[in-house]
Structure formats: structure tokens, C-alpha cells
Amino acid sequence: MDLPVLNIPETAKEGGCSASSCGSSDSQVNHLPDHIREKVQNHPCYSEDAHHYFARMHVAVAPACNIQCHYCNRKYDCANESRPGVVSELLTPEQAVKKTMAVAAKIPQMTVLGIAGPGDPLANPERTFETFRMLTRDAPDIKLCVSTNGLQLPESVDELAKANIDHVTITINTIDAEIGAKIYPWIFWKNRRIKGRKGAQILIDQQQKGLEMLVQRGILVKVNSVMIPGINDEHLAEVSRTVKSKGAFLHNVMPLIAEAEHGTFYGVMGQRGPTPDELMDLQERCSGDMNMMRHCRQCRADAVGLLGEDRGAEFTLDKIDAMEIDYASAMEMRRQVQEGIMADMESKRSTQQKKAKPAVPDGARPVLMAVATSGQGIINQHFGHAKEFQIYQASPEGVRFMSHRKTEQYCSGDSTCGDAESALAITVRSLAGCEAVLCSKIGYEPWEMLEEAGIVPNGEHAMESIEEAVMAVYREMLENGKVDETPAARRANAEM
Amino acid sequence: MALKIIESCVNCFACEPVCPSQAIFAAEPHFLIDPKKCTECEGAHAVPQCASICPIEGALLDSLGEAINPPGSLTGIPPEKMAQAMAELRSH
């Protein structure tokens, strides 16, 4: 059953500066220099703001790889798995262009086409650059980007610049060959397979050289790093400083995904991934020096849609064949839709900048809250329908996006929900550390379980802006003395 | 004298462009080596190129039918450890 959305507080109805995005200017994009912000403001992977509105897709044209990573297994092609390196069907450049044009016609919010594998795009230069050439010709409004391990990067920089690529992501897990040897068992280099430290050193040198060359040419570089506890976790803050000093504009530290069933070295050998807390701690440690990306969903090499969703199944080759598409009017539609979104974002930004900092006492303890949203930056999702929660931090400095946490969906709306109980328990556990959950609606059972776990369920801010709602809840907690209370005390109170 | 690709090939394309003899071609259900063209890279490279980039252990055989990259040689996963993990998964 659903609880009705109760008594919306007067303050929230009146708006004004009860509203909280007052001071929420800590969005990472607002910190960027103007010329970079221009380039990334509609790129869902490079801008936290943009990922609420704009969609991207990857085309899987690049199967070959020139290195082996201990978190990757080239044998697995599972439709139900969502992680990098996994795809359902490999495409030729012609098929990739057709698919891109179809998606961009059906999803007018689409701004970006990336090539990210399933191998390494630059280890498949003909297929990768042929795809880019055709797309530049047929859909000049779509931004092109590429994600690489960096081994062939220095040799590819000219070609990338020629292909109008203005965003490149390099995966850099280490700058120390000793550590590299524990992550990369081998590379293929100058006609040989080179193992261990020696191979890792070559890879590291190529990555750093490639990064410098891209920056020299004015191509934006984001660095991805996989956080592997006990291997490179202590070292990544140094990586972050180094890549920033060389001109990377954004660093994305992602958690290792390692399960035995993936058949990867780390999965089989029992290497664990980081906990959400460990990941957030490391991101905080890096953030003093660097813009951090916190909204990455570690998507598949054939992902389609907004970052939190994957609409790939709507665009299989046979379905695309059956679509009738007027490309010219689709491009015009994209222009209109995207201009509308940009205007909307701009007006939100300027309202935010006009507002004073929230009247929150300095020194108040920051609080984490989870939010159920399906996009547009508003609280618009039922607790039970959320595939993930976005985690925000409220503090006297304002509201800040921190991370997202995936859930087990306990309510899929059909009769096959046999494991409702346990999936719900897992979801509640995944929200550890949060003190409130904001959603459009919530059922009675999860409500109770959340309260027992010391997390306050809140359905009072449905259809409101996330940042305003999070700040409103934070102020309410402050006014009621809840922020001074420790989570343990709150649990005790809830039981009384 | 020729190398051979067997059914564990995952069709990743990596070997095809590195072959100096254009002996490798895409086929169903997996890539194949034309034994008439394959030189095992003799005279061109110190080591066979396909076997030096192939990521799949056991997918390439030498002319004696032996795996050039035996289990554990590329991933570093000890074969007994892999067998144990797979057995545990099957029992669930």
C-alpha cells in the first residue's frame, strides 16, 4: 500500500528562500572555467547537472584490446549485466551509425556518442575512426567522445583531433609500475606480449604522455580510476594530483566490480570492492586537489539513454531496421528540445546564484540523504521503483551531490515478487549512513523498515527540486534538534 | 606448419590486424587461420603475433595441437582456483 503524501509544510509551499538550493552552488560544473563549462554543460558524463537531463550512448564497435586488466574478462557478454566491457551485440561502423541516428531520433535529449569498447577504441582504429567520420557527416550536432586505456594514445592524438573529438577519457589506475603489475598482467606492445612491471611501466608512460599531448591540443581529458582496496586505494590521491597538474579537468574514481561469476582475476581470487563509505572517503581526499565526478554509473559499452537507465533493448538491430525515421526533422527536434533544457538549466542556475546562503548555523553537522528520482533534478520516483538512490549531503555550505547507490528492486509491480522481504532489506542496508530518504511515495512496509534502521522516510517533497527539498529537510532536522542527535539515539527514540 | 584457432575464441578481432600474412579471417562461429597462408610469423616476427595478443587462454594451438597460452598463463588465475570458483558457482 502507499501512504498518501502528507501535509506539505507551509514554508515549502511558499518557496522563497526556505528553498535550499540556496548555496547549493557546489555543483562541480559551476566551479569550472567558463570555456570548459561551455563544452561540458550538456554532456551527461562530464557534468553532474547535465546528467539529470541529457542522454548518451555507446556503440560497441571496438572489440579488440591491447592490454589485460585484472577486473576484466573478455569472455562475458551477458545481457543482464551492467558494467564496462560488457555488450550484447558487436556493431560494424555502418550499423553503429544507423543505431546512433535511430537513438538520436527517438531520444531527443541525446547529446553524446561515445566509443568505449568492449575492447579499447584505439586498438581498433579503423572501426573507431570510420564510425566517427560518418557521424561527423550525418549528425554534426552530436558530440563524439572516446574512452581508452591509453596504450595507443600518443600515436592516436592527431587522428582524434582530426575527428573532432573534444573529450577523451583515459583510465589511469596508477602511476607506479609496482602497483601496475598487480592490476595489468600483460600488454601487447611492439609485436610482443609484455608481462609484469615492464609492461605496466610502458602503459603508464604512454598514458601520461597521451594526457599531456591531448591537453596541449585543447582536448578535454577526464581520468577514470578503478578503486581497488589494498592495491591502489592509498595511491589514488597521488594519481589525482598528478593528472590534475598535467591538465586533466575531471577525475572519476569508480569502485572495483568483482564477482566470482564474472570470471575475472579479482573476482575469482576474492579481491573485494570498496564499500560506499570507503569510496566516498577517497573521493573526498582527492577533491581538495581536483574536480571529482561522482555520478558515474559504470555503464556498459553499449549503454543507451540517461545515465541511470539503459534503453539498449529498444534499439537492437532488428528493431532499428523496422523504424521509419526522418533524420532531418529529428535533428531539428533535438535542437529544440535541447535548447529548452539549456534554458531551463540556465534559469535554475541564475536563481540559485541570486539566492543568499541558507540560514543554517555554521558548524552544523553535515547530513547524508538518499533521493529517489528518475531525472530532471526533481523528486519524482516511488521508493519501491527506484533502481538506485542518489546520495546528497546537506551542510551549512549547501547541498552537494555525493554518489549514487544501486538497489535491489523489491517491487517490480508483478506477481513474481517472491523475494520481496530480502530485497527490501538489502535496499535498506544499502542506504547505511543516510539519515533520510526523499521520494514521491513510499509503501508502509519499507517505511517501517527505514524507521527501524534510523532513516527517516519522507514523501513530503514530491515533484520538488532535489536540492531545495534536501535543504528543507535539513533545516527541519536542525529546528527539531535532530542534527545534534546521533543516529543511535534516533533509533532509540524511534523505538519508544 | 600453421597455428589454429579453436572454439573458445570470443571473436574479439585482436589477432586479425596483427597477422603479417593476412592468414586470419572472420568466420562462423569464430575466427579461423588459413593454414596455407600461416607462417607462424617466421621471418617476420620473433613470436607468433596472434598468440601474443589473444586474451583467451587455450584458444590458439601450435602445429602440435598444444595450447600456446595454457590455462593461467594470461589471467594469472591458478587453474585449480578457477575450477574451484566455478564448482562453487554451479553448486548454488
Interface residues (C-beta under 8 A of the other chain):
Chain A: P63 A64 C65 N66 Q68 H70 N73 R74 K75 D77 L90 G119 A123 N124 E126 P185 W186 F188 N191 R192 R193 A260 E261 G263 T264 F265 G267 V268 M269
Chain B: V10 N11 C12 F13 A14 P17 V18 H45 A46 V47 Q49 S52 I53 P55 I56 L74 T75 G76 I77 K81 M82 A85 E88 L89
